[in-house]
Amino acid sequence: MLQLSKVDSKNLETLLTLTDQFEFDITKKLRSNIDWDMVFSVIQSYRSTYNENMLRFVKSHLISKAIQKYSNGYMNYVNQTGYDFVTSDNIKIELKTGLKIFQKRKQQTSDIIISNTQGESTDTKVFEKTFDYLLMVEPGMAGVTSWEKMRPYIKPRGDCFKAQIPMSEIEIFKVEHSVEDFNFDLSDRIEEALDKALLDIEKKFKKIRSK
């Protein structure tokens, strides 16, 4: 069972945003269309689970579905190679999530895998543009940067392209204000789904054997 955490967030205000100006056109849309209280609450509630290598994709998929669900129809989760979302105004967005993406002390992000070539060496490859903006989300913080801003920091590393992006190239627009834990248990739907899948197979086998 999982414990429910309720997060209240706030806008990160700067001199630009206080006058309704943003570094990136997408920032205001992400800030205003997505219910970040709900998204952060989902992330916080699942913070301590599904962190094993084989389940990280499931957790990322869950967060992506939450962003789509609580985006007022703005974000369409398409899960395509090279980008995760297409917005209602046809902007392609890649999403990266993690427990500690923003390294404030180092003033850069963690080493983010931007693209995986599935075992093929990147040494002789050029990383081509596949998205317009990179949305980065960790528990209690969301920021965005453009393809053009992050491109100089993308480097080939074996079978993937990675980037450590300076915080100066990222517009942080939403941060956690408070977190409240409740004594409400959430069902572990993934374990339930796996158990149900096994039960479904067992039932089908029983029908076949009874013929």
N, C-alpha and C positions, 0 to 999 in steps of 0.2 A: 504494500500500500504506500501511496505517496501523500505527503502533507501539502495542503494548499497554502500558497503564499500570495498575498495581495500586495501589489506594488502600485504606488502613486508616483507619477513622474512629473517632471516640469520641463519647460523649454529652457535651453541654454541660451541666454541672451547675450548679445554683443552689441557694440555700437552700430553695426550694420543692421542686425535683425531688429533692433529697437526702432529703427526707421523703416522697417519692412523691406530691407534689402538683404540679399543672401549671396554668398559667393557662387553657388550653383543654382540654376533655375529649378532643379529637381528638389532642392532642400525644403522649400516652403510647402511643396506638394506632399512630400513624405511626412512632414511634421503635422500638417493639417488634416490629411486624409486618413492616416493610420491611428487607431486607438492604441497608443503605446502603453497605456496602463494595462490593457489586456495582454498585449504581446510580452511585456516584461513579466507579467504575472505567470504566464505560461513558462517562460524561460526559468524564472526563479523557482517555480514549483518542481521543475524537472532538473534543477541545477545539479543535484547529487546523484542522478541516475542516468542510465544510457550513455555512460562515458567510455565504455569499452570500445575497442576499435571496430568490432563488428556491428555495434549499435549506434555509432555516431551518425551514420547516414540516416538512420531512422529518426534520431533526435533532430537533425537538420531538416528533414522532411516535415516533421511535426511543427517546427518553428516557421518554416516557409508557409505551411497551410494556415497557421495562425495569422501571419502577416496578410495573406490573401483574405481570410475571413473577416478580419477587423480593419480592412482598408477602404470600406465604403465603396467597393467596386473598382477602386483605382488600380490595385495590383492583381494581375492575373498570373498565377504560378504555372509556368509552362514546363519547367525542369528540362530545358534543352541544353545540349552540349555548348558551353560557352556563355550561357546566361540562364538565369533562373526565372525572371519575371519579364513580362511585357506590360507596360502600364496602359491605361485607357487612352493616353495620347501617344502611344506607340514608341515608348522609350524602353530600351533594353537594360535590365539591371541584373547584375550578378550579386549574389548574397554570400557573405562569409560570416559565420558565427563561431563563437568560442568563449571559454570562461574568462580569458584575459587577452583580448586582442590589442587593446590600447595600453601601451607601456609608457605611462606618464613620466616616470623617472628618466627613461631613455629618450623620451619625446619622439617615439616612433611606434609602429605597430609590431606585433610579434611577426615571426617569419610565416607569412600567409601563402599557402599553396593556391596559386591563381588558376593553374591548369595542370592536369595529369595526363601524360601521354601513354599511360597503360604499359609501361615497360620499355617504350621506345626512347632512345637517347634524344635529348634536346640540344646537344652540343652544336649541331649544324642546322637547327631550326630557328626560324624567326617567329616570334609570337605575334599573331595577327589579331586585329581588333575584332572582338565578338560581342562586346557590350558597350553601353554608353557611360554607365556609372557603376561604381562598386559601393554597395551598401554593407557596412560592417556593424554587427550587433553583438554585444556581450551583455551579461546580466546587468541591467541598469544603465546602459549607455548605447547610443546609436549615433553613427556618423557616416558621412558619404564623401566620396571623391570622384572625380571624373577620370575617364580613360586617359585623357591627355595629361592630367596632373600625375597620374601614377605610372605611366608608361616608362619613364626613365629608370624606375626602380625594379622593373621586372627582369629577373635574371634566370638563365637556365641552370637547373640543379639536377643532374642525373636524368631521371625520367619525368621531371615536372618543371614547371616555371613557378618561381616563388618571388615574393616581394616583401621588403620591409619599408613601409611608407612613412615618411616623416609626418608628425602630427600637424605640421604647418601646412600640409597639402590636403588635410581632411577638415571638413566642416562638421563638428559635433553639434547636434541640434536637439537632442533629447537626453535627459539624465534622470536617474532615479532620485526621488524625493524622500520616500519612506517605504519600508517593507514591514508588513504585518503577517505573522504566521497564524493560521487558524487550526483548530483541532478538528478539521474536516479531512477525512482520508479520501484520496482519489484512487480509483481502481487502476491497477496496472493493466491497461488495455492491451498492451503488446503481449504480455504473458497470457492474457485471456484469449487473444486471437490465436496464438500458437497452440494453446490447449484445444481450442475449438477446431482448428485445422486438423489436428490429430484425431479428434473425436469424429469429425466428418468422414475422414478416411476410414476409420474403424467401422462406422455405420455402413458405408458403402461396401466394404469387404464382407460384412455380415450378410448383406442382402445378396451379394454374388454367391457366397458359400451356401446360402439357403435354397438356391435354385436347383 
